[in-house]
Amino acid sequence: MKLLIGENIKRLRVTNAITQEQLAESMHVSPVAVSKWERSETTPDIALLPKLAFYFQVSIDELMSYDACSVELDIQEFLKAHGAAAEAFNLKECKALSSDAYQKYPNDYRVMELYMWDLIGGYADNDRNEVLKHTAEIDKICGRILDGCTDSFIRADAVVMRGKLLHAAGKTDEAVALYQKELPDWYQTAGQKCEQLFAKDTPEFRNRLDENICELSKFVLNKLSKKIWFCNPGTTVQEKTEEAVRLCDALKAFRPFISEEQLKSLVSYFSSDFEAKLRLAKAPQKLMNRIHALQTNC
């Protein structure tokens, strides 16, 4: 593979907002030497390669032979595989994939985001001891994201993670205050703001309103699914299933307000979510079939 060390040094330096003078001082060379490296007129002394790799938090292989297209393809393959593992609730596979990707691409914010969540077992129901165990490493990652990442969603995840760290450390009030300060409330979402762009007598407004009704309905259904499953400890799996069926029947009251297609989408969303809970609980197949049938009987 073609050596691209000069291009890589420049890319990594610029990405990390480091000046040629700062890099030169850290490597004990002149700024002119750094400039020549970046123009591929000369290459760093071989003895400097480990120091440069450590400085930029990359492997020597990445420093010497970085191919942006190949790396992006590799990262996209990782994201796809990780998404499939997450959908299958295979947390062990998620962690293995993100750990490997983080070793290879420690400066990619997408990789960093997934890696830090996999360290503590996902977005919810985290083991406090696991969070405390990885607090120092995760807090450092959060800092790097907030200092350099421009993706608002990844940045928000870093804020959420820092709240998790505070909560695990017994500082729940600080976690809540952080969320209230840094994260938007329900009325500041993209869906709500898109709806408000249009006058209320326009078809665009009606379309956005319908989209928001469905999106918020799915959100509420997700919460109701959790309430049925987790907040009634004295009920059997069969009783929980019957509650879920009754809830789906109640959704038919939405018919005057949404289309049949939208209604089916809501039923499908809820039944798929509840079916996944039954699967994890190793529920009898007849109960899973009962929930699955809701999609065809709507």
C-alpha positions in Angstrom: 0.0 0.0 0.0 1.2 3.5 -0.8 2.8 5.2 2.2 0.8 8.3 3.1 2.6 9.3 6.3 3.0 13.0 5.3 -0.7 13.3 4.4 -1.7 11.5 7.6 0.4 13.7 9.9 -1.3 16.8 8.4 -4.8 15.2 8.5 -4.3 14.2 12.2 -2.8 17.5 13.1 -5.6 19.5 11.6 -8.3 17.2 12.9 -7.0 17.6 16.4 -6.5 21.4 16.1 -2.7 21.2 16.6 -0.4 23.7 15.0 2.8 22.7 13.2 4.7 24.5 16.0 3.0 22.5 18.7 3.7 19.2 17.0 7.3 20.3 16.3 7.9 21.1 20.0 6.4 17.8 21.1 8.6 15.8 18.7 11.7 18.0 19.4 12.1 19.0 15.8 11.7 22.3 13.9 8.4 23.5 12.4 10.2 23.4 9.1 10.7 19.7 9.5 7.0 19.2 10.2 6.2 21.2 7.1 8.4 19.1 5.0 6.8 15.9 6.3 3.4 17.2 5.4 4.5 18.1 1.9 6.1 14.6 1.6 9.5 16.1 0.9 10.9 14.1 3.8 9.7 11.5 6.2 10.1 11.4 10.0 13.0 9.4 11.4 11.8 5.8 12.1 12.5 6.3 15.8 9.8 9.0 15.8 7.1 6.8 14.5 6.0 5.3 17.8 6.1 8.7 19.4 4.0 10.2 16.6 1.5 7.3 16.8 1.1 7.7 20.5 0.8 11.5 20.2 -2.1 11.2 17.7 -3.6 8.1 19.5 -3.4 5.9 16.4 -1.5 2.8 15.4 1.7 2.9 13.5 0.0 1.1 10.6 -2.7 3.8 10.4 -0.1 6.5 10.7 1.9 5.2 7.7 -0.7 3.8 5.4 -4.0 5.4 6.0 -6.4 5.1 3.1 -9.5 7.2 3.8 -11.8 5.3 1.4 -10.7 1.9 2.8 -11.0 3.1 6.3 -14.5 4.5 5.8 -15.6 1.3 4.1 -14.2 -0.7 7.1 -16.0 1.6 9.5 -19.3 1.3 7.6 -19.0 -2.5 7.7 -18.4 -2.2 11.5 -21.5 0.0 11.9 -23.6 -2.4 9.9 -22.4 -5.5 11.9 -22.8 -3.7 15.2 -26.3 -2.6 14.2 -27.3 -6.2 13.4 -25.8 -7.4 16.7 -27.7 -4.7 18.6 -30.9 -5.6 16.9 -30.4 -9.2 18.0 -29.7 -8.0 21.6 -26.2 -9.7 21.3 -24.4 -7.3 23.7 -21.4 -9.6 23.8 -20.9 -9.3 20.1 -21.5 -5.6 20.2 -18.7 -5.2 22.7 -16.3 -7.4 20.8 -17.0 -5.4 17.6 -16.6 -2.0 19.1 -13.5 -2.9 21.1 -11.8 -4.1 17.9 -13.0 -1.0 15.9 -11.8 1.3 18.7 -8.3 -0.3 18.7 -8.1 0.4 14.9 -9.8 3.8 14.8 -9.6 5.4 18.2 -10.2 8.9 16.7 -13.4 8.2 14.9 -16.2 9.7 16.9 -18.8 7.1 15.7 -16.6 4.3 16.9 -15.9 6.1 20.2 -19.6 6.6 20.8 -20.5 2.9 20.4 -17.4 1.7 22.2 -18.1 3.7 25.4 -21.7 2.5 25.5 -20.7 -1.1 25.0 -18.3 -0.8 27.9 -21.2 -0.4 30.3 -23.7 -2.7 28.6 -25.8 -0.3 26.5 -28.0 2.7 27.0 -30.1 1.4 29.9 -30.1 -0.9 32.9 -26.4 -0.4 33.4 -24.5 -2.2 36.2 -23.3 0.5 38.5 -20.1 -1.4 39.2 -19.3 -1.6 35.5 -19.9 2.1 35.1 -17.6 2.9 38.0 -15.0 0.5 36.6 -14.8 2.3 33.3 -15.5 5.9 34.5 -12.0 7.3 33.9 -11.7 5.9 30.3 -15.3 6.9 29.4 -15.0 10.4 30.8 -11.9 10.9 28.7 -13.8 9.8 25.6 -16.7 12.1 26.4 -14.2 15.0 26.8 -12.7 14.2 23.4 -16.1 14.1 21.8 -17.3 17.4 23.3 -14.0 19.1 22.5 -13.8 18.0 18.9 -16.9 16.4 17.5 -19.4 18.5 15.5 -22.1 15.9 15.2 -24.9 17.1 17.5 -26.3 13.6 18.1 -22.9 12.1 19.1 -22.3 15.2 21.3 -25.6 14.7 23.0 -24.7 11.1 23.7 -21.5 12.3 25.4 -23.7 14.5 27.7 -26.0 11.6 28.4 -23.0 9.4 29.2 -21.6 12.0 31.6 -25.0 12.0 33.4 -24.7 8.2 33.7 -21.2 8.6 35.3 -22.5 11.1 37.8 -25.5 8.9 38.7 -23.2 5.9 39.2 -21.1 8.1 41.5 -24.1 8.9 43.6 -24.5 12.4 42.2 -27.9 12.0 40.7 -29.0 15.5 41.3 -26.0 16.7 39.3 -26.9 14.3 36.5 -30.4 15.6 36.3 -29.2 19.2 36.4 -26.8 18.4 33.5 -29.5 16.9 31.4 -31.9 19.8 32.1 -29.2 22.3 31.1 -27.7 20.5 28.0 -30.5 18.4 26.5 -33.6 19.8 24.8 -37.1 19.1 26.2 -39.9 17.4 24.3 -41.0 20.6 22.6 -37.6 21.3 21.1 -37.4 18.2 18.9 -36.8 18.3 15.2 -40.3 16.9 14.5 -42.0 19.7 16.5 -39.9 22.4 15.0 -40.6 21.1 11.4 -44.3 21.2 12.1 -44.1 24.8 13.3 -42.5 25.9 10.0 -45.8 25.7 8.2 -49.1 27.6 8.5 -51.9 25.5 10.0 -54.1 25.7 6.8 -51.5 24.1 4.6 -51.1 20.4 3.5 -47.5 20.5 4.7 -48.6 21.3 8.2 -51.2 18.4 8.1 -48.5 16.0 6.9 -46.1 17.0 9.6 -48.8 16.8 12.2 -49.7 13.3 11.2 -46.0 12.3 11.3 -45.6 13.7 14.8 -48.8 12.0 16.0 -47.4 8.6 14.8 -43.9 9.3 16.1 -45.2 10.4 19.6 -47.6 7.5 19.6 -44.7 5.1 19.1 -42.9 6.8 21.9 -45.9 6.4 24.3 -46.3 2.7 23.2 -42.7 2.1 24.0 -43.3 3.4 27.5 -46.5 1.5 27.9 -44.8 -1.7 26.8 -42.2 -1.2 29.5 -44.9 -0.4 32.1 -46.7 -3.6 31.3 -43.6 -5.7 31.4 -41.6 -4.2 34.2 -44.0 -2.4 36.6 -46.3 -5.3 37.4 -44.0 -7.8 39.1 -46.9 -9.9 40.4 -48.3 -10.7 37.0 -47.5 -13.8 34.8 -46.1 -13.6 31.3 -49.5 -14.7 30.0 -51.2 -11.9 31.9 -48.7 -9.4 30.6 -49.4 -10.7 27.1 -53.2 -10.2 27.5 -52.6 -6.6 28.7 -50.6 -6.1 25.5 -53.4 -7.5 23.4 -55.9 -5.2 25.1 -53.7 -2.2 24.5 -53.5 -3.0 20.8 -57.2 -3.3 20.6 -57.5 0.1 22.2 -55.4 1.6 19.4 -58.4 1.1 17.0 -59.9 4.2 18.7 -57.3 6.2 16.7 -59.0 5.3 13.4 -60.9 8.7 13.1 -57.6 10.5 13.4 -55.0 8.5 11.4 -54.9 6.4 8.3 -55.2 2.6 8.3 -51.5 2.4 7.2 -50.5 4.5 10.1 -52.6 2.4 12.5 -51.0 -0.8 11.2 -47.6 0.8 11.7 -48.3 1.5 15.3 -49.6 -2.0 16.0 -46.6 -3.5 14.2 -44.2 -1.3 16.2 -45.8 -2.2 19.5 -46.2 -5.9 18.8 -42.6 -6.2 17.5 -41.3 -4.5 20.7 -43.4 -6.8 23.0 -42.5 -9.9 21.0 -38.8 -9.2 21.6 -39.5 -9.1 25.3 -41.3 -12.4 25.1 -38.4 -13.9 23.2 -35.8 -12.8 25.7 -38.0 -14.2 28.5 -38.2 -17.5 26.5 -42.0 -17.3 26.7 -44.1 -20.1 25.2 -44.4 -20.0 21.4 -48.2 -19.7 21.7 -47.8 -16.3 23.5 -45.4 -15.1 20.8 -47.8 -16.2 18.1 -50.6 -14.3 20.0 -48.7 -11.1 19.8 -47.4 -11.7 16.2 -51.0 -12.2 15.1 -51.9 -8.7 16.1 -50.1 -7.4 13.0 -52.4 -9.3 10.7 -55.6 -8.9 12.7 -55.5 -5.1 12.9 
